Amino acid sequence: MKKKILLATNGCSDSWHTVDYAIWMAKAFSMSITVLGIIEDPDDAYPVQEIFSQAIPHFKREGIEYELQLINGDSETVLREMKWDAEQLLIVGTLGRSSLHHLLMRRTIHQILEDVPVPILYTREAKKPIANILVCFGGVGHALKVGKLAVEIAAHVNAQLTFLHVVPPVDLNYPVAKEILDNWDHLLDTDTPPAQELRTALSLAEEKNINARVIFRHGHPIHQIKNEIEENTYDLVCMGSSFNDQESLRHLYAPNVTAEIAEAVNAPILTVRGGL
């Protein structure tokens, strides 16, 4: 698990859930926390200052090592230009963007996923304690890294793990794709790359004596992941990120499943770049 939390907030009215969750994470995992207050309107620093004043008593009561920082600018630019520490975990929630902003610009979480290299915990709702964790596996090879982090978290809080693999419909006629599609509901019986990845994840969980299971779904990944989250109770959803390889053209033409899920569900989303 990382050692330091950087909590980014612009003080919007819905941000206390994120602050509350960051406080719980810092206490549960013995992490220090830096609250980065981003003043987006130079004439109105009050929202950020109010968040600071609410958070400080909680830090002191829980014995959390903390630091407060103020910076002017828009949140996306500030986070893009930061010098990141490998020991950091970014926690960020809703920034109160308007529908017009989303219409004219990219959604905030899409931009943050692209720009920030450290693990990101995106949360709009403080679901705690963590008892059930969903780890989403797919066909792009980015999930095992976040799966290892999920195992660490589960071991620390004694949570149950569910590894979800969604097999999308494919039209490509090559042997591995056909084998995966033909055997999607019992993929672990095959020697395909997704099955190997899932077996590795199960072995990691078994080493930590964690209760883990694997479930399979077939269909559009975004729809199937949303359905799984809506049909069951998960306190944390862990997903890989396709932005680990900026030389790849995939992120230019394929939907970012992690970003789409983060925008669509209220469960906290933890994402790690596969290449880290």
C-alpha positions in Angstrom: 0.0 0.0 0.0 1.2 3.5 -0.6 2.4 5.6 2.3 1.1 9.1 1.5 -2.3 10.4 0.4 -2.7 13.5 -1.6 -6.3 14.7 -1.3 -7.2 17.2 -4.1 -10.2 19.4 -3.6 -11.5 22.7 -4.9 -14.0 22.9 -2.0 -17.1 22.3 -4.0 -20.3 21.6 -2.0 -20.3 17.9 -2.6 -16.6 17.3 -1.7 -16.9 16.4 2.0 -17.7 12.8 1.2 -14.3 12.6 -0.5 -12.6 14.3 2.4 -14.3 11.9 4.9 -13.2 8.9 2.9 -9.6 10.1 2.7 -9.5 10.6 6.5 -10.8 7.0 7.0 -8.2 5.7 4.5 -5.4 7.6 6.2 -6.4 6.2 9.6 -7.1 2.6 8.5 -3.8 2.3 6.5 -1.5 4.5 8.7 -0.9 7.0 5.9 0.0 10.7 6.1 -2.2 13.0 4.2 -1.7 16.3 2.3 -4.8 18.3 1.5 -4.2 20.2 -1.7 -6.7 23.0 -1.8 -7.1 24.3 -5.3 -8.5 27.8 -5.5 -10.1 27.9 -8.9 -11.7 31.4 -8.4 -9.0 33.8 -7.2 -11.7 36.0 -5.7 -13.3 33.2 -3.6 -11.0 31.1 -1.5 -13.7 30.5 1.1 -14.8 27.0 -0.1 -11.3 25.6 0.2 -10.7 27.3 3.5 -14.0 25.9 4.8 -12.9 22.3 3.9 -9.6 22.9 5.7 -11.4 24.1 8.9 -13.7 21.1 8.8 -10.9 18.6 8.2 -8.3 19.7 10.7 -10.3 18.6 13.9 -10.7 15.1 12.3 -7.0 14.8 11.6 -6.1 15.8 15.1 -8.7 13.5 16.7 -7.5 10.5 14.7 -3.8 11.3 15.2 -3.2 11.6 11.4 -0.1 13.3 10.2 -1.3 16.0 7.8 -0.2 19.0 5.7 -2.3 21.7 4.1 -1.4 23.3 0.8 -3.1 26.1 -1.2 -2.6 26.7 -4.9 -4.4 28.8 -7.5 -5.5 27.4 -10.9 -7.9 24.9 -12.4 -7.8 21.5 -10.9 -6.9 19.6 -14.1 -3.9 21.8 -14.9 -2.7 21.8 -11.3 -2.7 17.9 -11.1 -1.1 17.6 -14.6 1.8 19.9 -13.6 2.5 18.3 -10.2 5.7 16.4 -9.5 4.4 13.0 -8.3 6.0 10.8 -5.7 6.0 7.0 -6.2 4.7 6.6 -2.7 1.6 8.8 -3.3 -2.0 7.9 -3.7 -4.2 10.6 -5.2 -7.7 10.8 -3.8 -10.1 13.0 -5.7 -13.9 13.4 -6.0 -16.4 15.5 -7.7 -15.2 19.0 -8.6 -18.7 20.5 -9.1 -18.4 20.9 -12.9 -21.4 22.1 -14.8 -23.1 20.1 -17.6 -22.0 22.9 -20.0 -18.4 22.4 -18.9 -18.7 18.6 -19.6 -20.3 19.4 -22.9 -17.5 21.8 -24.0 -14.6 20.1 -22.4 -13.5 16.5 -21.5 -14.9 15.2 -18.3 -12.6 15.8 -15.4 -11.9 12.2 -14.5 -10.9 11.4 -18.1 -8.3 14.1 -18.0 -7.0 13.2 -14.5 -6.6 9.5 -15.5 -4.6 10.6 -18.6 -2.3 13.0 -16.7 -1.7 11.5 -13.3 0.8 8.6 -13.1 0.2 7.5 -9.5 -2.7 5.3 -8.3 -6.0 7.3 -8.2 -8.9 6.7 -5.9 -11.9 8.5 -7.3 -14.8 8.7 -4.8 -18.0 10.6 -4.6 -19.5 8.5 -1.8 -17.7 7.4 1.4 -18.3 3.7 1.5 -16.6 2.3 4.6 -15.5 0.1 6.0 -14.3 -1.9 3.0 -15.8 -5.4 3.2 -16.3 -6.3 -0.4 -13.9 -5.4 -3.3 -14.5 -5.9 -7.0 -11.5 -6.2 -9.3 -12.3 -5.8 -13.0 -10.2 -7.8 -15.4 -10.4 -7.4 -19.1 -8.6 -8.0 -22.4 -6.0 -5.2 -22.3 -3.7 -6.5 -19.6 -3.8 -3.6 -17.2 -5.7 -5.3 -14.3 -3.0 -7.4 -12.6 -1.2 -4.4 -11.1 -4.3 -3.0 -9.5 -5.2 -6.6 -8.5 -2.1 -6.8 -6.5 -2.9 -3.6 -4.7 -6.5 -4.9 -4.1 -5.1 -8.0 -2.5 -3.0 -5.8 -0.1 -6.0 -3.8 0.8 -8.2 -6.8 1.3 -5.6 -8.5 3.5 -5.3 -5.3 5.7 -9.1 -4.9 6.3 -10.1 -8.6 6.0 -12.3 -7.9 2.9 -13.7 -10.4 0.4 -12.4 -10.2 -3.2 -14.3 -10.7 -6.4 -12.4 -10.9 -9.7 -14.6 -10.1 -12.6 -13.6 -10.9 -16.2 -15.8 -9.6 -19.0 -15.5 -11.2 -22.3 -16.6 -8.8 -25.0 -18.2 -9.9 -28.3 -15.5 -10.0 -30.9 -15.5 -10.4 -34.7 -11.7 -11.1 -35.0 -11.1 -14.6 -36.3 -7.9 -15.7 -34.7 -7.4 -18.7 -32.4 -7.0 -17.1 -29.0 -9.9 -14.8 -29.4 -12.1 -17.7 -30.6 -11.0 -19.8 -27.6 -11.8 -17.1 -25.2 -15.2 -16.4 -26.7 -16.1 -20.1 -26.9 -15.1 -20.7 -23.3 -16.0 -17.4 -21.7 -18.1 -19.0 -18.9 -15.3 -21.4 -17.8 -12.3 -19.5 -18.9 -10.2 -20.7 -16.0 -10.1 -24.1 -17.6 -8.2 -22.7 -20.6 -4.5 -21.6 -21.0 -5.4 -18.3 -22.5 -3.7 -15.1 -21.2 -6.8 -13.9 -19.3 -7.0 -17.2 -17.5 -3.3 -17.1 -16.6 -3.8 -13.6 -15.2 -6.8 -14.6 -13.2 -5.0 -17.7 -11.8 -2.1 -15.4 -10.7 -4.5 -13.1 -8.9 -6.2 -16.0 -7.2 -2.8 -17.3 -6.1 -1.9 -13.9 -4.6 -5.2 -13.9 -2.7 -4.6 -17.4 -1.4 -1.2 -16.5 -0.1 -2.8 -13.8 2.0 -5.6 -16.2 3.2 -8.2 -13.9 1.5 -11.6 -15.2 0.5 -11.7 -14.7 -3.3 -13.9 -15.8 -6.2 -14.0 -15.3 -10.0 -17.1 -14.5 -12.0 -17.4 -14.1 -15.7 -19.7 -12.0 -17.8 -20.1 -11.8 -21.6 -21.1 -8.6 -23.4 -20.1 -4.9 -23.6 -17.6 -4.3 -20.8 -19.0 -1.0 -19.6 -22.6 -2.3 -19.4 -21.5 -5.6 -17.8 -19.4 -3.9 -15.1 -22.1 -1.5 -14.3 -24.6 -4.3 -14.1 -22.4 -6.2 -11.7 -21.9 -3.2 -9.5 -25.6 -2.4 -9.5 -26.6 -6.0 -8.7 -24.2 -6.5 -5.8 -22.8 -4.6 -2.9 -19.2 -3.5 -3.4 -17.4 -1.0 -1.2 -14.5 -0.6 -3.6 -14.1 -1.2 -7.3 -10.5 -1.7 -8.7 -9.7 -1.2 -12.4 -6.6 -0.9 -14.5 -5.9 2.1 -16.7 -5.1 2.1 -20.4 -3.0 5.3 -20.1 0.1 3.6 -18.9 1.5 3.5 -22.5 1.3 6.9 -24.1 2.9 5.6 -27.2 -0.1 3.4 -27.8 -2.9 4.7 -30.0 -5.5 2.7 -28.2 -6.6 5.5 -25.9 -7.3 7.7 -28.9 -9.9 5.5 -30.5 -11.2 3.1 -27.8 -13.5 4.1 -24.9 -11.7 4.4 -21.5 -13.7 1.9 -19.6 -12.4 3.0 -16.2 -13.3 6.6 -16.7 -16.8 5.7 -18.0 -17.4 3.5 -14.9 -16.1 6.2 -12.6 -18.6 8.6 -14.0 -21.5 6.1 -13.9 -21.4 4.6 -10.4 -21.1 5.9 -6.9 -18.8 3.2 -5.5 -15.2 4.4 -5.0 -13.0 3.5 -8.0 -9.3 2.7 -7.5 -7.2 2.7 -10.7 -3.5 1.9 -11.3 -1.6 2.2 -14.5 -0.5 -1.2 -15.8 3.0 0.0 -16.6 3.9 1.2 -13.1 
